[in-house]
Amino acid sequence: MNISLELLQLLDAIDRRGSFAAAAQALHRVPSAVTHAVAKAEGLLGYALFRRVGRRAVLSEAGRSLLDGGRPLLDAAGHLERRARQVADGWEAELRIAVDALVPAERLFPLIAAFHAEGHGTEIRLSGEVLAGCWDALLGGRADLAVGAPGDLPPGGGLAATPLGAVDFVFAVAPTHPLAAEAEPIPAERIRCHRAIVLADTARSLAARSSGLLSGQPVLSVPDVAAKVAAQAAGLGVGYLPRAIAEREAAAGRLALRRTVEARPPTVLHLAWCAGHRGQALRWFRERLAQPEARAALLAD
């Protein structure tokens, strides 16, 4: 192959600076070496790369086509080089973050923006998980960091975690649902007669968890919190929702909040990671998420 990254870099320098001499200075080479390299390339390719316009070196039509097509390769090579250097310095090529359904993923965006603003080249990959899904993603190697992992750490070790905070829940039904007119507090026997709207656990290997579900209760499983809210507002079933969301929907007239005999306790959410992971990007996010204001922003409302 007669086209190399070195040739493309040379053509780019000449095109940007307008002469062989200026390009040689920018590349820390002597002018004669630049002239020789261009002449050699033209001999191998079989066509002229430049034409003279006064004292300027202007790309020929073929040279322009070659450089325009090659600049993305130069950009990619530069990115690859920087990324490899960062990896050598302990910065991961990619950081995979699993986010539980109870934490809106967009609340991580300001933190991710700050990370990129510092010039770190680690690529961030977010995934959504439910119930045991965050723990499962860490244990299964699908995630390096989990934000909002609910409940207790699974047995087996290898993971580290710190509490982020707790989410309070309230029982909610559609205003037209039969339980909306039930005397409070509503006993479990009455709730068990009605379909529960539950989030489908995304765990692949760990035993699936359930939350707010009574034994023998019929179930409609949905993929995320938004679908759960919509299903309950549509009267398809009943269930517990994060208090802030339920109160907002109740204020809009889409849900009715009801007291139950057996209230659901708050769910503790965790920041969790693989204990053996030593990457700089993971450390950066762990340190930022350890700050009280960052945790408060994640669980606002």
C-alpha positions as CSV (number, residue, x, y, z in Angstrom):
1,M,0.0,0.0,0.0
2,N,1.4,3.4,-1.1
3,I,-0.7,5.5,1.3
4,S,0.5,5.8,4.9
5,L,-0.6,7.8,7.9
6,E,2.8,9.6,7.7
7,L,2.0,10.7,4.1
8,L,-1.5,11.9,5.1
9,Q,0.0,13.8,8.0
10,L,2.5,15.4,5.6
11,L,-0.2,16.4,3.2
12,D,-2.3,17.9,6.0
13,A,0.6,20.0,7.3
14,I,1.4,21.4,3.8
15,D,-2.2,22.1,3.1
16,R,-2.7,23.9,6.4
17,R,0.5,26.0,6.2
18,G,0.6,26.6,2.5
19,S,4.3,25.6,1.8
20,F,6.7,22.8,2.1
21,A,9.0,25.0,4.3
22,A,6.3,25.9,6.8
23,A,5.1,22.3,6.9
24,A,8.7,21.2,7.6
25,Q,9.0,23.6,10.5
26,A,5.7,22.4,12.0
27,L,6.8,18.8,11.6
28,H,10.3,19.4,12.9
29,R,11.9,18.3,9.7
30,V,14.2,19.9,7.2
31,P,12.5,21.3,4.0
32,S,14.5,18.9,1.7
33,A,13.1,15.9,3.6
34,V,9.6,17.1,3.0
35,T,10.3,17.7,-0.7
36,H,11.8,14.3,-1.0
37,A,8.9,12.6,0.7
38,V,6.4,14.3,-1.5
39,A,8.3,13.4,-4.7
40,K,8.7,9.8,-3.6
41,A,5.0,9.5,-2.9
42,E,4.1,11.0,-6.2
43,G,6.4,8.5,-7.9
44,L,4.8,5.6,-6.1
45,L,1.2,6.8,-6.7
46,G,1.8,7.8,-10.3
47,Y,0.2,11.3,-10.1
48,A,1.0,14.7,-8.8
49,L,-0.2,15.7,-5.3
50,F,0.6,19.4,-5.5
51,R,0.8,22.3,-7.9
52,R,2.6,25.6,-7.4
53,V,0.5,28.8,-7.2
54,G,3.0,31.6,-6.7
55,R,4.9,30.6,-3.6
56,R,2.1,28.4,-2.3
57,A,1.9,24.7,-2.6
58,V,-1.7,23.9,-3.5
59,L,-3.1,20.4,-3.6
60,S,-4.0,18.9,-6.9
61,E,-7.5,17.6,-7.5
62,A,-6.2,14.0,-6.8
63,G,-4.2,15.3,-3.8
64,R,-7.3,17.0,-2.4
65,S,-9.4,13.9,-2.8
66,L,-6.7,11.8,-1.0
67,L,-6.4,14.2,1.9
68,D,-10.1,14.7,2.4
69,G,-10.6,11.0,2.6
70,G,-7.6,10.6,4.8
71,R,-8.3,13.2,7.4
72,P,-10.9,11.0,9.3
73,L,-8.1,8.3,9.4
74,L,-5.7,10.9,11.0
75,D,-8.4,11.8,13.5
76,A,-9.1,8.2,14.3
77,A,-5.3,7.4,14.6
78,G,-4.9,10.4,17.0
79,H,-7.8,9.3,19.1
80,L,-6.5,5.8,19.2
81,E,-3.0,7.0,20.3
82,R,-4.4,9.2,23.0
83,R,-6.7,6.4,24.2
84,A,-3.9,3.9,24.4
85,R,-1.8,6.4,26.4
86,Q,-4.6,6.9,28.8
87,V,-5.0,3.2,29.2
88,A,-1.3,2.9,29.9
89,D,-1.7,5.6,32.5
90,G,-4.6,3.7,34.2
91,W,-7.6,5.2,32.5
92,E,-10.0,2.6,31.2
93,A,-10.9,2.5,27.5
94,E,-14.5,2.1,28.6
95,L,-16.4,2.4,31.9
96,R,-19.7,0.5,32.0
97,I,-22.3,2.0,34.5
98,A,-25.4,0.1,35.4
99,V,-28.2,2.4,36.6
100,D,-31.2,1.1,38.6
101,A,-34.7,2.0,37.4
102,L,-35.3,4.1,40.6
103,V,-32.5,6.5,39.5
104,P,-33.3,8.6,36.4
105,A,-30.3,8.1,34.1
106,E,-30.3,11.7,33.0
107,R,-29.3,12.8,36.6
108,L,-25.9,11.4,35.8
109,F,-25.5,13.6,32.7
110,P,-24.0,16.6,34.5
111,L,-21.4,14.3,36.1
112,I,-20.6,12.7,32.7
113,A,-20.3,16.2,31.2
114,A,-17.8,17.2,33.9
115,F,-15.8,14.1,33.2
116,H,-15.6,14.8,29.5
117,A,-14.8,18.5,30.2
118,E,-11.7,17.4,32.0
119,G,-10.5,15.7,28.8
120,H,-10.7,12.1,29.9
121,G,-11.1,9.8,26.8
122,T,-12.7,6.9,28.6
123,E,-16.0,6.1,26.9
124,I,-19.0,5.8,29.2
125,R,-21.6,3.1,28.6
126,L,-24.9,3.3,30.6
127,S,-27.3,0.4,31.0
128,G,-30.6,0.3,32.7
129,E,-31.3,-2.4,35.4
130,V,-34.1,-3.4,37.7
131,L,-34.1,-4.9,41.2
132,A,-31.2,-7.5,41.3
133,G,-30.1,-6.4,37.8
134,C,-27.4,-4.0,39.0
135,W,-25.8,-6.6,41.3
136,D,-26.0,-9.2,38.6
137,A,-24.4,-6.9,36.1
138,L,-21.4,-6.4,38.4
139,L,-21.0,-10.1,39.2
140,G,-21.5,-11.1,35.6
141,G,-18.9,-8.6,34.3
142,R,-21.4,-6.5,32.4
143,A,-20.8,-3.4,34.5
144,D,-17.9,-1.8,36.4
145,L,-20.1,0.5,38.5
146,A,-23.7,0.4,39.7
147,V,-25.7,3.4,40.6
148,G,-28.7,2.8,42.8
149,A,-28.3,-1.0,43.4
150,P,-31.2,-1.7,45.7
151,G,-31.2,-3.8,48.9
152,D,-28.5,-6.0,50.3
153,L,-25.3,-7.1,48.6
154,P,-25.6,-10.6,47.1
155,P,-23.5,-13.3,48.8
156,G,-20.2,-14.4,47.3
157,G,-18.0,-11.4,47.7
158,G,-16.0,-9.5,45.1
159,L,-18.2,-6.4,45.4
160,A,-17.9,-3.2,47.4
161,A,-20.8,-0.8,48.1
162,T,-21.7,2.3,50.0
163,P,-25.3,3.6,50.6
164,L,-26.5,6.4,48.4
165,G,-29.7,7.0,50.2
166,A,-33.2,5.6,50.6
167,V,-36.4,5.9,48.5
168,D,-39.8,6.1,50.3
169,F,-42.8,4.3,48.7
170,V,-46.5,4.8,48.8
171,F,-49.4,2.6,47.6
172,A,-51.2,4.0,44.6
173,V,-54.2,3.1,42.4
174,A,-56.2,4.7,39.7
175,P,-59.0,6.9,41.0
176,T,-61.5,4.6,39.3
177,H,-60.0,1.4,40.8
178,P,-62.0,-0.4,43.4
179,L,-59.3,0.0,46.1
180,A,-59.6,3.8,45.7
181,A,-62.9,3.6,47.6
182,E,-61.7,1.0,50.1
183,A,-61.6,1.9,53.8
184,E,-58.1,2.7,55.1
185,P,-55.8,1.2,56.1
186,I,-56.3,-1.4,53.4
187,P,-55.4,-5.0,54.6
188,A,-53.2,-7.3,52.6
189,E,-56.2,-9.7,52.0
190,R,-58.0,-7.0,50.0
191,I,-54.9,-6.0,48.0
192,R,-54.1,-9.6,47.1
193,C,-57.3,-9.9,45.2
194,H,-56.1,-7.3,42.6
195,R,-53.4,-7.5,40.0
196,A,-50.0,-6.0,41.0
197,I,-48.0,-3.9,38.5
198,V,-44.3,-4.9,39.1
199,L,-41.0,-4.1,37.5
200,A,-39.5,-7.1,35.7
201,D,-36.1,-8.0,37.3
202,T,-33.3,-7.8,34.8
203,A,-31.0,-10.3,36.6
204,R,-29.6,-13.1,34.4
205,S,-27.8,-15.3,36.9
206,L,-28.9,-14.1,40.4
207,A,-32.3,-15.2,41.7
208,A,-34.9,-12.6,40.6
209,R,-36.2,-10.3,43.3
210,S,-39.7,-9.0,43.8
211,S,-40.8,-5.9,45.7
212,G,-44.2,-5.0,47.1
213,L,-45.7,-8.3,45.8
214,L,-48.0,-10.4,48.0
215,S,-48.0,-14.2,47.8
216,G,-50.6,-15.5,45.3
217,Q,-51.2,-12.0,43.8
218,P,-51.7,-11.8,40.0
219,V,-49.0,-9.9,38.2
220,L,-48.4,-7.6,35.3
221,S,-44.7,-7.1,34.7
222,V,-43.5,-3.9,33.0
223,P,-40.0,-2.8,32.0
224,D,-39.5,0.5,33.8
225,V,-41.0,3.0,36.3
226,A,-42.7,5.1,33.7
227,A,-44.6,2.1,32.4
228,K,-45.5,1.1,35.9
229,V,-46.9,4.5,36.6
230,A,-48.9,4.5,33.3
231,A,-50.2,1.0,34.0
232,Q,-51.5,1.9,37.4
233,A,-53.0,5.1,36.2
234,A,-54.8,3.2,33.5
235,G,-56.3,0.9,36.2
236,L,-54.5,-2.2,35.0
237,G,-53.4,-3.0,38.6
238,V,-52.0,-1.6,41.8
239,G,-48.7,-1.2,43.5
240,Y,-46.2,0.9,45.4
241,L,-44.4,3.8,43.7
242,P,-41.7,6.2,44.8
243,R,-43.5,8.7,47.0
244,A,-42.3,11.8,44.9
245,I,-43.7,10.3,41.7
246,A,-46.9,9.0,43.3
247,E,-47.6,12.4,44.9
248,R,-47.0,14.2,41.6
249,E,-49.4,11.9,39.8
250,A,-52.0,12.2,42.5
251,A,-51.8,16.0,42.3
252,A,-52.6,15.7,38.6
253,G,-55.6,13.5,39.4
254,R,-54.1,10.4,37.7
255,L,-53.6,8.4,40.8
256,A,-55.1,8.0,44.3
257,L,-52.7,7.4,47.3
258,R,-53.9,4.9,49.8
259,R,-52.7,3.8,53.3
260,T,-52.1,0.1,53.8
261,V,-52.0,-2.0,57.0
262,E,-48.5,-3.3,56.1
263,A,-46.6,-0.3,54.7
264,R,-43.7,-1.0,52.4
265,P,-40.4,0.0,54.1
266,P,-38.0,2.4,52.3
267,T,-35.5,0.8,49.9
268,V,-31.8,1.6,50.4
269,L,-29.9,2.3,47.2
270,H,-26.2,1.7,46.9
271,L,-23.3,2.8,44.8
272,A,-21.5,-0.5,44.1
273,W,-18.5,-1.6,42.2
274,C,-16.1,-4.6,41.6
275,A,-13.7,-4.5,44.5
276,G,-10.7,-5.5,42.3
277,H,-11.3,-2.8,39.7
278,R,-8.4,-0.2,40.0
279,G,-9.2,2.0,37.0
280,Q,-8.9,5.8,37.2
281,A,-12.3,6.5,35.6
282,L,-14.0,4.3,38.2
283,R,-12.2,6.1,40.9
284,W,-13.2,9.5,39.5
285,F,-16.9,8.6,39.5
286,R,-16.7,7.0,42.9
287,E,-15.1,10.1,44.4
288,R,-17.6,12.5,42.8
289,L,-20.6,10.3,43.8
290,A,-19.3,10.2,47.4
291,Q,-20.0,13.9,47.7
292,P,-23.3,14.7,49.5
293,E,-24.5,17.2,46.8
294,A,-24.0,14.6,44.1
295,R,-26.0,12.0,46.0
296,A,-28.7,14.5,46.8
297,A,-29.0,15.3,43.1
298,L,-29.4,11.6,42.2
299,L,-32.3,11.1,44.6
300,A,-33.8,14.6,44.4
301,D,-37.6,14.7,45.0
